[in-house]
Structure formats: structure tokens, C-alpha cells
Amino acid sequence: MSAHVHFDFRDLSARDRYKLLIGTVIPRPIAFVTTVNEHGQVNAAPFSFFNVLSADPAIVALGIENHPDMRFKDTGHNIRVTEEFTVNIVDNALLDAMNVCAVPFPPEVDELTRARLTAIPGVHVKCPRIAEAPASLECRRHTTLSLGKSRDIILGQVLGCFIREDAVDPVNKHVDQRTMDAVGRLGGHGYSRIRDQFDLPTMSVAEWERREAEKTCDIG
């Protein structure tokens, strides 16, 4: 068994804590977030501090860091004034366009146009979803947690989702994850694909006991 290196976060800079966290909490799902501001201007930006936290109620969490001068990023500002956002899931085909939308364009620039993506009007919210995304979650802001002056954690209640028809069975609600072909975020500039998959069912107590008994017999 290998030894472990201990890092006391009290002794680390924010940058070093960030590097350790994004390198160990992997892969992280990517939220390609679309919003509109108070004037109806569309914004699109990717975030990897993102996950689903609850199904009842349906809650997703989005971590948004402010600019270095503590100004809100466009996504954070737009959610504050409209209380709405849409999470678009990023698949392998969407990677380049997502990266274009990560460019720090000024607020008046429509990132979706620059990335040659198609905006579809929202059903439950005013912000659009991305037609090329394999799935989209339309959300209303539920709670905002301000962590100091640099970051907000936004909890959004999912009002409705759209999943590409070849990736979901509408009857049993089973999502074909291989067809979704989603990508995840790693540390640094790294990304991962989810094409290498395997099943690992949770065991019952009886199944675990039977397995342990079989191990004992094998040793004997």
C-alpha cells in the first residue's frame, strides 16, 4: 500500500487548494449554462463546479466564481436579475463550441452566434437551450449561497428537461448514457469521455455474506 501526502488546507493558498480539488474530484460534469440578462441579451458559458444534488425536489448546484476584481460574471449577474438559467449537457461533438463560449467576450457579445450554435426558445424559462446539446435542464433559482466575496453557489430547481430522442426511452425514462456521449472535466486543461463504462450493482447484505463465504472457502 502506497503512502499518502498530507495537505493541510489551512496552510495553502486559494490557488493551491483549487489545484488539489480539481485534480482529485474527477471527472466533474460540465454545465454549459445559458442565461439572458435584464435586456434579453443571451449569454452562454461552461462551468465544471456543477452537479445534481436532489431529485425531490429536483435540485442542481452551480458554483460561479466572480471576476478577479469581484465583479459578477455575466452568468452570475443574469441569474441574479432573472432567477432563471438552463444547463446544457456537453457531449463530445459540442466540445469545440463549448470552448469558444469559454472565451472572455464582453457582455454584449452573443457567444452562441460566435460558436455557431442554435438557440431554441425556453419553455419553462426565458433563456434558450442549445439545440446541439444532447440534453438540457431548464431551472429556476432556488437558493443562492454566497461564500465570501468571491463565489456563489446557486441551487436551481429543475422545471423541465429535454433529452435528444435517440438517447432516451420516453416510456421507462431510461437515458442511454453511451448515446449521450457526455464529457467530464479533469484538472488543468484535461477532459474525459465516458465511453468506457461498466456496471456494478449494489449488493444486498445476503449477497455480500455469500460472497465473503465464497472467499473463505477459496482461501481454505
Secondary structure, DSSP 8 states (H G I E B T S, - for coil): --------GGGS-HHHHHHHHHHHS-SEE-EEEEEE-TT--EEEEEESSEEEEEETTEEEEEEEE--TTS---HHHHHHHHH-EEEEEE-BGGGHHHHHHHTS---TTS-HHHHTT--EE--SSSSS-EETTSSEEEEEEEEEEEEETTTEEEEEEEEEEEEE-GGGB-TTT--B-HHHHTBEEE-STT-EEE--S--------HHHHHHHHHHHHHHH-
